[in-house]
């Protein structure tokens, strides 16, 4: 099943069950008022939501037309937003362009940071540019939404606690990052609010594409209507979601409603394009000695989506414009 959150004037919105074609929805309230409430009581709520989805798809309950502009992030606010960097080609390329070296434990110890989770953007909310000198960039990612994950959970058991999957546009102010990292205390001002896809899907909705804690589908990224990335999300994700979760709970537990990101989806073969401008600029730096691609500007439009084996827009489209 696929779930979404409809704006209704409250902070957490109204839980919606999405029809297979993505064009209609049913109220999830018979099972749970909000997605967070469903995650808090998943053993009871999930079967009820699945039954609602089956009734909606079977025409046994009246559908409500879906207006994309009414959708919030699946979780408009979350207990935690933990972002990894599981695609090592991205780390190596960006570090190389800066003249730096990746950490020696890059392939054995996941890179993660804790982002802001109190304000999460919907799939059509505008992106605030701020100061153009900050270097605004998009980042196409996959995300897992978890149930409760106890401290010390191993990777295999952690995968059983992934309730939903979705996409993210993890925005960055690239030119603020170096100074923040130089302090040795991580990202903060360089990471504005993250945007999420319209729909979150249970892993079984992906059919055979969910394997080994990875999503084996292609991520499409467009900038101003032109495709800049058509990336294989599965094979080059070095750390699975199970491994990212196990890393996160080594010393503490996670609560239901935690979001965990894959990091920027990246392929070593440049023919697949990019899911962030930093990679394109890094390649230009390596090949030509200086970047030529500008960062996002007022009026720029970013679209991120993923199609399944049937051609269905699995998570819906993140479709955002940059505004001053």
C-alpha positions in Angstrom: 0.0 0.0 0.0 0.9 3.6 -0.4 0.2 6.3 2.1 0.2 10.1 2.1 -0.7 13.1 4.3 -3.3 15.6 3.2 -3.2 19.2 4.4 -6.2 19.8 6.7 -5.1 22.9 8.7 -3.4 20.8 11.5 0.4 20.4 11.9 0.4 16.7 11.1 -2.3 16.6 8.4 -4.7 13.7 7.7 -3.6 10.2 6.8 -4.6 9.1 3.3 -4.6 5.8 1.5 -3.6 6.1 -2.1 -5.2 4.3 -5.0 -3.0 2.2 -7.3 -3.1 4.8 -10.1 -2.1 7.6 -7.7 -5.2 9.7 -8.8 -7.5 9.2 -5.8 -7.4 8.6 -2.0 -9.4 7.3 0.9 -9.4 8.7 4.4 -7.2 6.6 6.7 -9.0 7.7 9.8 -10.7 4.3 10.4 -7.2 3.0 11.0 -5.3 6.1 12.2 -5.8 9.8 12.1 -2.2 10.6 11.1 0.8 8.6 9.8 2.6 9.0 13.1 -0.3 7.5 14.9 -0.3 4.6 12.5 3.5 4.1 13.0 3.0 4.2 16.8 0.4 1.3 16.5 1.6 -0.4 13.4 0.6 -4.0 14.3 -3.0 -2.8 14.6 -3.1 0.0 12.0 -1.3 -1.6 9.1 -3.8 -4.4 8.4 -6.7 -1.9 8.6 -4.9 0.4 6.2 -4.2 -2.5 3.8 -7.9 -3.4 3.9 -8.8 0.2 3.1 -6.3 0.1 0.2 -7.9 -3.1 -1.1 -11.4 -1.6 -0.9 -10.3 1.6 -2.6 -8.6 -0.3 -5.5 -11.6 -2.6 -5.7 -14.1 0.2 -6.0 -15.9 -0.8 -2.8 -15.4 2.6 -1.1 -15.9 6.0 -2.9 -12.6 7.6 -4.0 -11.7 11.2 -3.4 -9.9 12.9 -6.3 -6.3 13.6 -5.3 -5.1 17.2 -5.7 -1.3 17.1 -5.6 -1.0 20.6 -4.2 -2.8 19.5 -1.0 -0.1 16.9 -0.1 2.3 17.5 2.8 5.4 15.4 3.4 4.2 11.9 4.5 5.5 12.9 8.0 5.3 16.8 8.1 7.4 16.6 11.2 9.3 13.6 12.5 11.0 12.5 15.7 14.4 12.1 13.9 15.9 12.7 10.4 19.1 10.7 10.1 20.9 11.0 6.8 23.6 8.7 5.6 26.0 8.7 2.7 25.8 5.2 1.4 26.9 5.9 -2.2 30.6 5.9 -2.0 31.2 7.2 -5.5 29.6 10.5 -4.4 31.9 10.8 -1.4 35.0 10.0 -3.3 34.2 12.4 -6.2 33.3 15.4 -4.0 36.3 14.9 -1.8 38.6 14.5 -4.8 37.4 17.8 -6.3 38.1 19.5 -3.0 41.6 18.1 -2.9 40.7 16.0 0.2 40.7 12.3 1.0 37.8 10.2 2.2 38.1 8.7 5.7 40.0 5.4 5.8 36.9 3.7 7.2 34.7 4.9 4.3 33.8 1.4 3.2 33.4 -0.1 6.7 31.8 2.6 8.9 28.8 4.6 7.5 28.8 8.3 7.4 25.7 9.7 9.0 24.5 13.0 10.4 21.4 14.2 12.2 19.4 16.7 10.3 16.5 19.0 11.3 13.2 17.1 11.5 10.8 19.6 13.1 9.9 21.2 9.7 9.8 18.9 6.7 8.7 20.2 3.3 5.9 18.8 1.1 6.6 17.7 -2.4 5.4 20.9 -4.0 6.5 23.4 -1.4 8.8 26.1 -2.8 12.5 26.1 -2.0 13.7 29.3 -0.4 16.9 30.5 -2.1 18.3 32.6 0.8 21.6 34.3 -0.2 22.5 33.0 -3.7 26.2 33.1 -2.5 25.3 30.1 -0.2 25.2 27.8 -3.2 21.8 26.1 -3.1 21.8 22.5 -4.3 19.3 19.6 -4.5 20.0 16.0 -3.6 17.9 13.1 -4.7 17.7 10.4 -2.1 15.8 7.3 -0.9 14.5 7.2 2.6 13.2 4.6 5.1 10.6 5.3 7.7 10.9 3.1 10.7 9.0 1.6 13.6 10.7 1.3 17.0 14.3 0.1 16.5 15.9 -1.1 19.8 19.4 -0.3 20.7 21.8 -2.9 19.3 19.5 -4.2 16.6 21.5 -6.0 13.9 21.2 -5.2 10.1 18.9 -8.1 9.3 16.5 -7.5 12.1 16.6 -3.7 11.4 15.2 -4.4 7.9 12.1 -6.0 9.4 11.5 -2.6 11.2 11.4 -0.6 8.0 7.7 0.3 7.7 7.7 2.6 4.6 10.0 3.9 1.8 9.9 7.3 0.1 12.1 9.8 -1.7 13.7 13.0 -0.5 15.2 16.2 -1.8 17.8 16.8 0.8 18.7 20.4 0.1 22.1 21.8 0.9 23.8 25.2 0.9 27.1 23.9 -0.5 29.2 27.0 0.1 28.4 27.0 3.8 29.4 23.4 4.3 33.3 23.7 4.3 33.3 26.3 7.1 30.9 24.2 9.2 32.9 21.0 8.7 36.1 22.8 9.6 34.7 23.4 13.0 34.6 19.7 13.5 31.0 19.7 14.7 28.9 18.8 11.6 26.2 20.4 9.4 23.7 22.9 10.7 23.2 26.1 8.8 24.2 24.4 5.5 21.2 22.0 5.7 17.8 23.7 5.3 14.5 21.8 5.5 14.3 18.6 3.5 11.4 17.9 1.1 9.8 14.5 0.7 7.8 12.6 -2.0 4.0 12.7 -2.1 3.7 9.0 -1.2 5.4 6.5 1.1 5.1 2.9 0.2 5.4 -0.3 2.2 8.3 -2.4 1.0 6.0 -5.1 -0.4 4.6 -2.5 -2.8 8.0 -2.5 -4.6 7.5 -6.2 -5.6 11.0 -7.6 -6.3 12.7 -4.3 -6.4 13.2 -4.2 -2.6 16.2 -6.6 -2.2 18.9 -6.7 0.4 17.7 -3.5 2.0 18.1 -1.6 -1.2 15.7 -0.3 -3.9 16.7 -1.7 -7.3 14.9 0.9 -9.4 16.0 4.0 -11.3 15.9 7.5 -9.9 15.0 10.2 -12.3 16.0 13.8 -11.7 15.1 16.8 -13.8 16.3 20.4 -13.6 14.2 23.0 -15.5 12.6 20.2 -17.5 15.8 18.5 -18.7 16.9 15.2 -17.3 20.1 15.5 -15.4 20.0 12.1 -13.7 18.7 8.6 -14.5 20.5 6.6 -11.8 20.5 3.0 -10.7 19.6 3.2 -7.0 20.3 -0.3 -6.0 23.7 -1.8 -7.1 26.0 1.1 -5.9 24.3 1.6 -2.5 27.3 0.3 -0.5 25.5 0.3 2.9 22.0 -1.1 3.0 19.2 0.5 5.0 19.7 -2.4 7.5 23.3 -1.5 7.9 22.6 2.2 8.2 20.0 1.5 10.9 22.3 -0.9 12.8 24.9 1.8 12.8 22.5 4.4 14.1 21.3 2.2 17.0 24.7 1.0 18.1 24.4 3.2 21.3 20.8 4.3 21.4 17.3 3.3 20.2 15.2 4.9 17.5 11.5 5.6 17.9 8.7 4.9 15.5 8.5 7.7 12.9 12.3 8.1 12.4 13.4 8.9 8.9 16.7 7.5 7.6 18.2 8.7 4.3 20.4 6.9 1.8 22.4 10.0 1.0 22.8 11.3 -2.6 22.1 8.6 -5.1 25.2 8.3 -7.2 26.6 6.1 -9.9 30.3 5.8 -10.9 29.4 5.9 -14.6 28.9 9.5 -15.6 26.5 8.4 -18.3 23.9 8.0 -15.6 24.1 11.7 -14.7 23.7 13.1 -11.3 21.2 13.6 -8.5 22.9 16.8 -7.2 24.8 19.7 -8.8 27.8 19.2 -6.5 28.7 16.0 -8.4 28.5 17.7 -11.8 30.6 20.6 -10.5 33.1 18.1 -9.0 33.6 16.4 -12.3 34.1 19.7 -14.0 36.7 20.6 -11.4 38.6 17.3 -11.9 38.4 17.5 -15.7 38.8 21.2 -16.3 40.2 22.7 -13.1 37.1 24.8 -12.4 33.3 24.2 -12.1 31.1 25.7 -14.8 27.6 24.6 -13.6 25.9 27.2 -11.4 24.0 26.3 -8.3 20.2 26.8 -8.2 18.7 30.2 -8.8 15.4 31.8 -8.3 13.0 30.2 -10.8 14.9 26.9 -11.0 12.6 23.8 -11.0 13.6 20.5 -9.5 11.7 17.2 -10.1 12.6 13.9 -8.6 10.7 10.6 -9.1 11.1 6.8 -9.4 9.1 4.5 -11.7 8.5 0.8 -10.9 8.6 -2.1 -13.3 5.1 -1.3 -14.4 6.0 2.3 -15.2 4.0 3.5 -12.2 5.2 6.7 -10.5 5.8 4.8 -7.3 6.3 7.6 -4.8 4.9 10.5 -6.8 6.9 13.4 -8.0 8.8 15.9 -5.9 8.3 19.0 -7.9 9.7 22.2 -6.5 10.5 25.7 -7.6 13.2 28.0 -6.1 11.9 31.3 -4.9 13.7 34.4 -3.5 
